[in-house]
Amino acid sequence: MKYEDKLTNVTVMGAAGKMGSGILYLTATEMARQKFLPANKNRHFVLYALDTSHEALSGLLSYIRTQAWRFAEKNIVSLRKVYSDRTDLIDNEDIIRQYAHDVLSFIRPVTRIESAFESHVIFEAVSENPDLKIQLMSTINKNNKNLPWFFTNTSAIPISTLDEQANLDGRIMGVHFYNPPAVQKLIEVVKTENTRPELSYFVNDFIKNVGKTYVWAYDVAGFIGNGYFMRDILFAEQLVKNLQEQEEFSYAESLYMINKISQDFLIRPMGIFQLVDYVGIDVVQFIMSVMNPHITKENIHSQLIDSHLNNGIKGGQFATGKQRDGFFKYEEGNLKAVFDPGKKRYLDISEFSETCDEHLGNLPSKWLPWKKMIRHPEKNDLLRMYFNQLKELKNPGARIAWQYVQKFKEIGSNLVKEKVALRFDDVNAVLIHGFHHAYGPVNDYF
């Protein structure tokens, strides 16, 4: 069956979630692109947006409309060519409105899994729960006579596990979009030894057509992204303990300083514990629990994560997109306080930040904040000079930051050595394009 035929009936499971809604939008735009082609004029495309309840799906179409409208505004010149035979579409707004309508016209919000029984392609973006994913895919597979292809958005579960336990006979691949899928360029693609080659051809065309780029990863729990991220968290946790035990700082002071080092001294968009808050402390714990049984040489488990969840501290975002309190309490997007699991309360950062900042010491003179660094025309030369300076500085902040970048490099190198990533360039691509770092772990800066 041709690519465009496979695309005529698609289901996105978990369509109302952050990841599913983005995948749904991208799929709808690709259906629109295909429908505009003369050869597909008579083809009928349908896209089932499958989720648990109508309430969960209530805001989905509004999100898709907004995304399609924004795309059309930015691409009005090319869309004028697409609609050149429509004499009724005169103003830009007419074309924008028509495009948004066309994208939405493919989508059918549904709550019953039976809708997927006729689909050729299933994008799976439900919660990171192996049992749930296996149950849903197995049910569809048993009841769908089309032998559907499954593309799972898992960021941690081995694809071979899902394949074997759902009896998919190689009709599955990992296609891990980064959040939010509508914006992020990078996708991790994972296949098993049993994956049928035709799925790879479809994924290659789909990713290219929706304007994304991808890296291949081996079928190892956590893949490249979480293979790095979980180890980064565990190292940061160890650095917090070191400050407490070796330099006798309080827990709140130690966590604040390591977060600051990981953001400012390492020139990242946010500190490591702030990133955990963004992802969700409960989500991170679950990812670790999924990875740990498959990782024999390490213990991918965090006591610090456990202690926060035991106190009901979860992080993540509200439905509005506003950040929930986690390691930090947030006030208008700014860090306000640090949660201390021992004291079971938040401690105001203003009570100790000045002392901690003074202890860490100054940043190298070549330092630029992340947003300026990533846009600098001479970024590579500047980073090289920056890390040379960092290595020479003797203040505590620079010393710990240098330990951190060495660990960063070790983690990145091991992902290739342990056959999680194919190449060092792929690891760097995930960190730069997936996590928006200014640089990857395998480089000549440090």
N, C-alpha and C positions, 0 to 999 in steps of 0.2 A: 504494500500500500504506500502511495506517495506521501510525502511530508504534508501537503495541503489536505489530503484525505484524512490523515491521522488527526489533523487539527479541527476537523469539522464537528467533533463531539468530544468535549473536554470537561472534566470535573476538577475543581479545586476544593480539597477537603481542608477545613479550618479556614474558610474564606473570610471570616469576619475578624480574624486576628491580625496582628501587626504584619506578620510575614505573609499570611494567606491573602490579605487584601492587596498587598503589593504584587504578588504573583498573579492574582486575578486580573489586576489592571494591565500588567505587561502582556498577559495572554489575550486579553480583549483587544489591545492595540495591535497585536500581531494578527488577530482575526480580521480586524478592520483593514490592515495593510493587504492581507491576502484577498479580501473581498473586493478591494479596489483594482486588482489585477484583472485584465480582460478575460483571461482563461478561467477565472473563478467566479465570473459574473452570476452563473446559475447554481453555484455551490451554496449550500445552507450551512451556516456555522451556529453552534449553540455551546454556551459555556455555563455549566452549572456551578453556582456558588453555594457550596454545601457547608452548613454549620449547625450547631446544636439547637438553636431556637430562633424564632423570628425577631426576638428582641436583640439578639446578637447581630443579626443581619440588618437591623433597622437603619443604621447609619452608613452601611456599606456603599449603596448606590450614590449617596451624596459625596462620599470620598472619591469614588471612581469618576464622577462628573467633574469634581474639582481638579483632579489630576489630568483628565483629558482636556479640560478647558485650558489649563496652564500650558500643556504641551502644544495645543493648537495656537495659542498666542505666540509662542516662540518659533513656530514653524509655519506661519501663515503663508509665506511665499510658496513653499512646496505644496501646501494644501490647496492653494488656488489652482495649481496645475491638476491636482487630483480631481477637483470639482469643476474643471473647466467646461464640462458639458452641462452644468447646472446654471441656466440663465436666471433662475430665481434667486441665486445666492450672489448678492451684489456687494454688500459691505463686509468688512472683515468679521464683524460680530456674527453675521449670518453664517459664514463659513465655520467659525469657531463653534457656534451653537449646533450646527449640523454634524460636525465631527464628534462632539461630545455625545450627541444623540446616537450616532452610528456605533460608537464604542459601547454605549450602554445597551444597545439593542440586542447584543448577543447574550447578555447575562440573564440567568434565571436563578434567583435566590431560592434555595430549597433547604428543607430540614430533614428529609427522608433519604436514607442511603440508597434506596432503590433507583434514584435518579442517575446514579453512577453506573448502573448495570448495562447501559447502552454506550458508555463512553469508550473511546479508543485510547485516550490518554488520561491518566490520573496524576495530578500534582497534589502531594500530601504535605500539609503544613499544620498538622495538629500538634498538641503539646508534646514535649520531648519525653514520651512515655513508651518504651518498647512494646509493652503488652497492648496498649491502645492502638498503636500503629499496626501491629500484627493482626489484631482482631479486625480492624476496619479493612485492611488490604485483603485479608483472607476472605472476608465476607464478599467483597466486590469480586474477587477472583473466582469464587465458586459460582457466582450468579451472573457473570458477564461472559457471554459466548464469543465476544470479540477478542479474547486473549489480550486484555489491555496492558499498556506499558505504564509502569509506576515510576514516578520521579519524586523521591522523598527529600524534604528540606532538612532532614536531621543534621545536626551539627556535631553529633557525638556517637550515635549508635552504628556499629559496623553494618554495612549494607548486606553482607553475606548472612548475618543473623536474621535480618528481616526477610531476605530471600528464602532461606531455608525454612523458617518457622511459618511463613505465610504461604509456602509452596508455590512460589511465583515462577519457578523454572527459568531464572535468568532474566525475567522481564522487569528488571528494576535497576535504577541507578540513583546515586546520591547527587542531588543538584542543590547545593547549599547556598542560598541567596544571603547576602549580608543586609542588615537592617539599616534603613528601610529599602526594600527591593526596588521601589520605583526610582530611587535616587542613586543607591550604591552601584558602582560599576562592576564590582568583582563577584564572581561565583566560583565556589569550589565544586569540582565535578569528581565523583568517585564511582568507579565500577569494580566489580569483582571478577574473578577468573571465569565466573559462570555467566556474566552479563552478555546478552546478545549484542553483536556489533551494530545492528540496525538502530538500537537505542542511542548509541554514540553519535551516529549520523544525524538523527533527529535533534539531539541536544545541541550539537554543533551549529546546525542551521537556526534553531530557535534562539540560542544565545546571541548569535551574530545579528539576527533580524531585530531583536529587541534592544540592540545597542550596548550589550554588555561584553565583558571580557572574562576569561576563566583560566583557572589553573587546575591541573590534575592532581589528585591526592590518592595515595594508597588507601586501601580499605582497613585502616587502623582506627580504633575508637578515639574520637575527638578530632581526627583528621589534622589539618595544619592549624586552623584557627584556634580551636579549643585545646589542641595539643600544646600550643604556645601559651594561650591565655591562662589555663588552669595552673600551669607551672609558674607563670609570672606571679599569680596570686599567692601561691605557696611560698615563693621566695620572699615576696614582700612581707608576708606574715612572719617569716623567720627573722627578717630585719627588724620588725617591730619588737619581737622578743629579745633580740640582741640589745637594742637600746634600753629596754627595761632592765635586763639582767646585768649588762656590762657597764652601763652608764647611769643606771638608776633613775631614768626618767619614768614618769607615770605612763600608764597605758595610753591615755588620751593624748599626751604629748608625743609619744612615740609614733602612734598611728598618724597623727597630724603631720609629723616631720617626714615619714616615709611617703605619705601621699604627696607632699609638697616636692620632695626629691624626684619622685617618679613623673611629676608633671613639669616642674620648672627646670630642674637640673638635666632631665632627660629630654626636654623639649617635646612633650606630648600634649595632645588636646585636653586631656584631663588626667588627674592622678589615678593610680591603680584602684584605690578603694572607692573613689567616686565612680569609676567605670563599673565596678561591681554593683554599686547602687543603681546605676543606669540599667544594667542588664537584669538585675533582680537577684538578691542574695539567695532566695529560694531556688531560682533557676540555676544559679551557679552550683549550689549544693546538689541539685538533681543531676546536672551534667557530670559532676565529679563521681556521683554514685553509679552513673551509667558507664563511665570510663574505667573506674577502678578495677572491676573484675577482669578486665581485658589487659591491664598493664601489670606485668609480672615483676618488673624491676623497681617499681616505685609505689609509694602509697599516695594516691591522688585523693587526699582527704584533708579537710581543713577544720580544726577545732574552733578556730575563730568564727568561721561561717556558722558552725553548729551553735555556738554560744549566742549569736545574735538571733537565730531562728528560735532558739529555746526561749528567748525573751520577746518573741512576737515581732521582731524587726526584720522586714522583708525587702525593703527597697522597691525598685520597679517604678512604673508610672501609673498615675490615675488615667481614667478614660479620656480626660482632657489633654493628656500629654504632660501634665505637670509632674515633676519628680516627687516620689514618695520619700519620706525619711528612711534612712538606712544606717550605714556607718556614720553618716553625717545627717544633721538636721539642716534643711534648706530654707532660705528666706529669699524670695524673689530670684531664685537660681543660684544664690551665693551660699557658701559653706558657713553655717552659723554655729554649730555645736557638734561634738563628737559623742557618740553613745558609748558608755562604759558598761560592759556586761556585768562586771563585778559590782558596781554601784547601782546598776539597773536604772540609769538615768543619763540624760544628755548633759555634757559639760560644755559651757560656752567657750568657744575658741578664743575670744578676746581676752580671757583670763590668762592665757599662756602663750599665745602666738608670738608676741614680741620677744619673749625669752627664747623660744624655740628658733625663731628666725635669726636671732643674734648668734645662737649656738651653731647653726648650720653654716653661717658665713656668706660671703658674697659669691655671686655667680661670675664665671669668666667674662672678660670684657667683650668677647665676641658673641655673647649670648643674645639671642633674639627670641621673643615669645613665639610659640608654635605657629600662630596664624601668619606672622610675618616671615618666619623661616621657610615655610612650605612654598611661599610665593616669591621668595627672593631669587633673582635671576642667576646669582652665583651661589646657590644653596650648597652645592657639593664642596666647593672650596671653603665656604664659611663653616660648614660642619667639621671639616677636617681641622681647621684652625681652632674651632671651639673645643673639640675633644683633646687636642694637644694641650690646650690651656687647662682643661679640666684635670687631666692626668697630673699636671705639675702642681696644681693647688693642693694645699695641705689642710684646708679647713674641713670640718666633719662632713658638711654637705657634699663637697666634691669627692671626698674619700669614699663615702657610702655610694654616691652616684657611680663612681668608677667600678666599685664592686658589682653594682647593678648592671652596668653595660657589659661587663665580662660574663655575667650570668645570662644576660640577654643573648649574647653571641653563642654561648654554650648551648642554650635551649634551641636556638635556630639551627645550629650545626647538627645537633643530635636528631632533629626531625628528619634530616636527610640521611644521616648515618643509620638510623633505626628504620629507614624505609617507610616513613610517613609521608614525606614529600619527595618528589622526583629530583628536584634541583634546588640549589640555594636561591636562585632567582625566583622560584615559586614561593619560597618562604618569605622573601623580601616583598614580593607582590602582595601577599596576604596581609602583611603588617602595614604596608604603605597604603594599599587601596582598600583593604577591609577594615583595618583599625585606624587608618588615617595618620599613622606615624610619619614623621618627617624623614625617616630612614629605616632600612631593614636591619636585622641583626647580623647579617653576614656582609661586612663591608671593610673598607680600608681606613675608616675614620678612627677606629680604636683597636 
